[in-house]
Amino acid sequence: MRFAAVAGRAVLVDGDRALDVQDGSGGRFPADPMAVLGQWEALRDWAVGREIGAAEQSFAVDPARLTAPVPRPRQVFAVALNYPPHAAEAGFTPPSDPLVFTKFPTCIAGPVTTIELPPGKVDWEAELVAVIGAPAHRVPVDRAWQVVAGLTVGQDISERVVQSRGAPAQFGLGKSFPGFGPTGPVLVTADEFADPDDLEITGLLNGEVVQHDRTSSMIFSVPELIARISAIVPLLPGDLIFTGTPAGVGNRRNPPRYLRPGDELVSRIETIGELRQHFSQSTPSTPETQEVRIP
């Protein structure tokens, strides 16, 4: 099953056709993707064997109208140094435990966006994102796929100056500027993959391949990440787990390369699809636009 959001409404996708979940179910399911994720098992049962493209209410998918399939997650986790070559390029040995941090949910955006670059050094990180589809606490590895709604593509865009500020550094703020968590274009259930633990992942900057690997290279797989995180934090339907990025990020290139106005960043994972981000110059603040600080 392929699940997406068109103009903020939950849809099921089959090829280039989509079916509005609320309209197609006669109101059994709501239009809000977050509410639908709270009824994920029932939605899957309803969708089994349904001819999405042949349904009378189906319509052509316009990629420009696709929005984040999970627009308002309550929790967004991310994992650092989860591919050995990326750990090596960063000057670290592969970790023995997942290095988990958080992105703030307001950074989540859709698959095709224009991002205003803040001051600093903005970098790219193509990632596989796991979406939770059921309440999950202390889930063992062998049951972890049962609580996954599906997989999608993500970008953990990072402003490196803010990210590395302080001792110890605090990642969350530098990775949570507006638009710094694009996701999509669809959420794909695990049964749609030949092997959901082994997917080709590619990042391109202005048409040049800058990142390329397979998710089977991850130190901690999706099931293990879910088991490790849920051992401590209860996971909720719609929560996102950014699973880490392959080697090839900008700040480890020689010389370093950061995102600039006019750049196009494409993030692609086989069977799921691709994200496409463009970047614009930030607008300098003026006394009229500066935030008023209240003592």
C-alpha positions as CSV (number, residue, x, y, z in Angstrom):
1,M,0.0,0.0,0.0
2,R,1.2,3.5,-0.9
3,F,-0.2,6.3,1.3
4,A,0.3,10.0,0.7
5,A,-1.3,13.4,1.3
6,V,-2.7,15.6,-1.5
7,A,-3.2,19.2,-0.3
8,G,-3.2,17.8,3.2
9,R,-5.8,15.1,2.6
10,A,-5.0,11.4,3.1
11,V,-5.0,9.4,-0.2
12,L,-4.0,6.0,-1.4
13,V,-1.8,5.9,-4.5
14,D,-1.6,3.4,-7.3
15,G,0.8,4.5,-10.1
16,D,-0.3,7.9,-11.2
17,R,-3.8,7.7,-9.7
18,A,-5.0,8.5,-6.2
19,L,-8.1,7.8,-4.1
20,D,-9.1,10.2,-1.4
21,V,-9.4,8.1,1.8
22,Q,-12.4,9.9,3.2
23,D,-14.4,10.0,0.0
24,G,-13.4,6.5,-1.1
25,S,-14.4,5.0,2.2
26,G,-17.8,6.8,2.3
27,G,-16.6,8.7,5.4
28,R,-15.4,5.6,7.4
29,F,-12.0,7.2,7.6
30,P,-11.1,10.9,8.1
31,A,-9.3,13.2,5.7
32,D,-6.6,14.1,8.2
33,P,-3.5,11.9,7.6
34,M,-2.7,12.0,11.3
35,A,-6.1,10.7,12.3
36,V,-5.8,8.0,9.6
37,L,-2.5,6.8,11.0
38,G,-4.3,6.3,14.3
39,Q,-6.5,3.8,12.5
40,W,-3.8,2.2,10.5
41,E,-4.6,-1.5,10.9
42,A,-8.3,-0.8,9.9
43,L,-7.2,1.2,6.9
44,R,-4.9,-1.6,5.7
45,D,-7.7,-4.1,6.1
46,W,-10.1,-1.9,4.1
47,A,-7.5,-1.3,1.3
48,V,-6.7,-5.0,0.7
49,G,-7.6,-5.9,-2.8
50,R,-9.1,-2.5,-3.5
51,E,-8.5,-1.3,-7.1
52,I,-7.4,2.3,-6.3
53,G,-6.8,3.4,-9.9
54,A,-10.1,1.9,-11.1
55,A,-12.2,3.5,-8.4
56,E,-14.8,5.9,-9.6
57,Q,-13.5,8.7,-7.3
58,S,-9.9,8.2,-8.3
59,F,-8.0,11.1,-9.8
60,A,-4.6,11.8,-11.4
61,V,-1.8,12.6,-8.9
62,D,-0.3,16.0,-9.3
63,P,3.2,15.8,-7.7
64,A,3.1,19.6,-7.0
65,R,0.1,19.0,-4.7
66,L,1.7,16.3,-2.6
67,T,2.3,17.4,1.0
68,A,4.1,15.6,3.8
69,P,2.4,12.1,4.3
70,V,2.9,12.6,8.1
71,P,2.3,16.3,8.5
72,R,2.3,16.7,12.3
73,P,4.2,14.0,14.0
74,R,4.3,14.2,17.8
75,Q,7.9,12.8,18.0
76,V,10.7,13.0,15.5
77,F,13.8,10.9,16.2
78,A,17.0,10.9,14.2
79,V,20.1,8.8,14.3
80,A,23.7,9.9,13.9
81,L,26.6,7.9,12.3
82,N,24.5,4.9,11.3
83,Y,26.5,4.1,8.2
84,P,30.1,3.0,8.7
85,P,31.5,5.1,5.8
86,H,29.8,8.2,7.2
87,A,31.2,7.6,10.7
88,A,34.6,7.2,9.1
89,E,34.4,10.4,7.1
90,A,33.3,12.2,10.3
91,G,36.4,10.9,12.1
92,F,34.5,8.5,14.4
93,T,34.5,4.8,15.0
94,P,31.1,3.1,14.4
95,P,29.0,3.5,17.6
96,S,28.1,0.5,19.7
97,D,24.7,2.0,20.6
98,P,22.5,4.2,18.4
99,L,23.2,7.9,18.7
100,V,19.7,9.3,18.9
101,F,18.7,13.0,18.8
102,T,15.5,14.8,17.9
103,K,14.3,17.1,15.2
104,F,11.5,19.5,16.2
105,P,8.2,18.6,14.4
106,T,7.7,22.1,13.0
107,C,10.6,21.4,10.5
108,I,8.6,18.7,8.7
109,A,7.7,19.6,5.1
110,G,6.5,17.9,1.9
111,P,8.5,16.3,-0.9
112,V,8.8,19.3,-3.3
113,T,9.7,22.5,-1.5
114,T,11.8,25.7,-1.6
115,I,13.8,26.3,1.6
116,E,15.0,29.7,2.7
117,L,18.6,29.3,3.7
118,P,19.4,30.7,7.1
119,P,22.9,32.2,7.8
120,G,25.6,29.7,8.4
121,K,26.6,26.4,6.7
122,V,23.6,24.4,5.5
123,D,24.3,20.7,4.7
124,W,22.4,17.8,3.2
125,E,21.7,14.3,4.7
126,A,19.5,11.9,2.6
127,E,17.8,9.3,4.8
128,L,15.3,6.5,5.0
129,V,12.5,7.4,7.4
130,A,10.4,4.8,9.3
131,V,6.9,5.8,10.3
132,I,5.3,4.3,13.3
133,G,1.7,2.9,12.8
134,A,0.7,1.6,16.3
135,P,1.5,2.5,19.9
136,A,4.8,0.8,20.7
137,H,6.7,0.4,24.0
138,R,9.4,-2.1,24.7
139,V,9.0,-3.8,21.3
140,P,11.4,-6.7,20.6
141,V,13.4,-6.6,17.4
142,D,11.5,-9.6,16.0
143,R,8.2,-7.8,16.3
144,A,9.4,-4.3,15.3
145,W,8.1,-4.4,11.7
146,Q,4.6,-5.0,13.0
147,V,4.5,-1.5,14.4
148,V,5.8,0.2,11.3
149,A,3.2,1.9,9.1
150,G,5.7,2.2,6.3
151,L,8.8,3.8,5.0
152,T,9.4,7.1,3.3
153,V,12.2,9.4,2.1
154,G,13.6,12.1,4.3
155,Q,16.2,14.8,4.4
156,D,17.9,15.7,7.7
157,I,19.0,19.2,6.5
158,S,21.4,20.6,9.0
159,E,22.9,24.0,9.7
160,R,26.3,23.0,11.0
161,V,27.2,26.2,12.9
162,V,24.2,26.0,15.2
163,Q,24.4,22.2,15.3
164,S,28.0,22.3,16.6
165,R,27.6,25.2,19.0
166,G,28.3,24.5,22.6
167,A,30.1,21.8,24.5
168,P,28.5,19.3,24.2
169,A,26.9,20.3,21.0
170,Q,23.1,20.3,20.8
171,F,21.9,19.0,17.4
172,G,18.2,19.7,17.6
173,L,18.1,23.4,16.9
174,G,20.5,23.3,14.0
175,K,18.4,20.6,12.3
176,S,15.0,22.2,12.8
177,F,14.9,25.4,10.8
178,P,11.6,25.7,8.8
179,G,11.6,23.1,6.0
180,F,14.6,21.2,7.3
181,G,12.7,17.9,7.5
182,P,11.2,17.3,4.0
183,T,9.5,13.9,3.7
184,G,7.6,11.9,1.1
185,P,6.6,11.6,-1.6
186,V,4.6,8.6,-0.3
187,L,4.6,6.2,2.7
188,V,5.1,2.6,1.4
189,T,4.2,-0.4,3.5
190,A,6.9,-3.1,4.1
191,D,5.1,-5.7,2.0
192,E,5.7,-3.6,-1.1
193,F,9.5,-4.2,-0.9
194,A,11.4,-7.3,-2.0
195,D,13.5,-6.6,1.2
196,P,12.6,-3.6,3.3
197,D,16.0,-3.8,5.0
198,D,18.0,-3.4,1.8
199,L,17.0,-0.3,-0.3
200,E,19.2,1.8,-2.6
201,I,19.5,5.4,-1.3
202,T,20.9,8.2,-3.4
203,G,21.4,11.9,-3.0
204,L,22.1,14.3,-5.9
205,L,23.1,17.9,-5.8
206,N,22.5,19.8,-9.1
207,G,22.5,16.4,-10.8
208,E,25.7,15.1,-9.3
209,V,25.5,12.0,-7.1
210,V,26.9,13.0,-3.7
211,Q,25.5,10.2,-1.6
212,H,24.9,6.6,-2.6
213,D,24.6,3.4,-0.5
214,R,22.1,0.7,0.5
215,T,20.2,0.7,3.7
216,S,21.5,-2.8,4.5
217,S,24.8,-1.0,5.3
218,M,23.2,0.6,8.3
219,I,24.8,-0.3,11.6
220,F,21.4,-0.4,13.3
221,S,18.5,-1.6,11.2
222,V,15.0,-0.2,11.3
223,P,13.8,-3.1,13.7
224,E,16.8,-2.6,16.0
225,L,16.3,1.2,16.1
226,I,12.6,0.7,17.0
227,A,13.5,-1.8,19.7
228,R,16.3,0.4,21.2
229,I,14.2,3.6,21.1
230,S,10.9,2.0,22.3
231,A,12.8,0.4,25.2
232,I,12.9,3.9,26.7
233,V,10.3,6.1,24.9
234,P,6.8,5.0,24.1
235,L,6.3,5.5,20.3
236,L,3.0,6.8,18.9
237,P,1.3,6.5,15.6
238,G,2.8,8.9,13.2
239,D,6.1,9.2,14.9
240,L,9.1,9.5,12.6
241,I,12.5,7.9,12.8
242,F,15.2,9.4,10.5
243,T,17.5,6.4,10.3
244,G,20.8,8.0,9.4
245,T,22.7,9.2,6.3
246,P,25.3,7.6,4.1
247,A,28.7,9.1,3.5
248,G,29.0,12.2,1.2
249,V,27.7,15.1,3.3
250,G,28.9,18.5,2.4
251,N,30.9,19.4,5.5
252,R,33.2,16.3,4.9
253,R,34.1,17.1,1.4
254,N,37.4,18.6,0.5
255,P,36.9,21.5,0.3
256,P,33.6,21.6,2.2
257,R,30.5,22.3,0.1
258,Y,27.4,23.8,1.6
259,L,24.0,24.5,0.1
260,R,23.6,27.8,-1.9
261,P,20.7,29.8,-3.3
262,G,19.7,28.2,-6.6
263,D,20.8,24.7,-5.7
264,E,18.6,21.7,-6.4
265,L,18.8,18.7,-4.0
266,V,17.2,15.4,-4.9
267,S,16.9,12.5,-2.4
268,R,15.8,9.2,-3.8
269,I,15.1,5.7,-2.4
270,E,14.1,2.8,-4.6
271,T,10.4,1.8,-4.7
272,I,9.5,4.9,-2.6
273,G,10.4,7.8,-4.9
274,E,12.2,11.1,-4.5
275,L,12.3,14.5,-2.8
276,R,13.2,17.6,-4.6
277,Q,14.3,20.7,-2.7
278,H,15.4,24.1,-4.1
279,F,17.1,26.8,-2.0
280,S,16.7,30.5,-1.8
281,Q,18.5,33.3,-0.1
282,S,17.2,34.3,3.3
283,T,15.6,37.8,3.6
284,P,17.6,40.1,5.8
285,S,15.6,41.2,8.8
286,T,14.8,44.9,9.3
287,P,13.7,46.7,12.4
288,E,10.1,46.3,11.2
289,T,10.4,42.5,10.8
290,Q,12.7,41.7,13.8
291,E,11.0,39.8,16.6
292,V,10.2,41.9,19.6
293,R,12.1,40.5,22.7
294,I,10.2,40.6,25.9
295,P,12.4,40.7,29.0
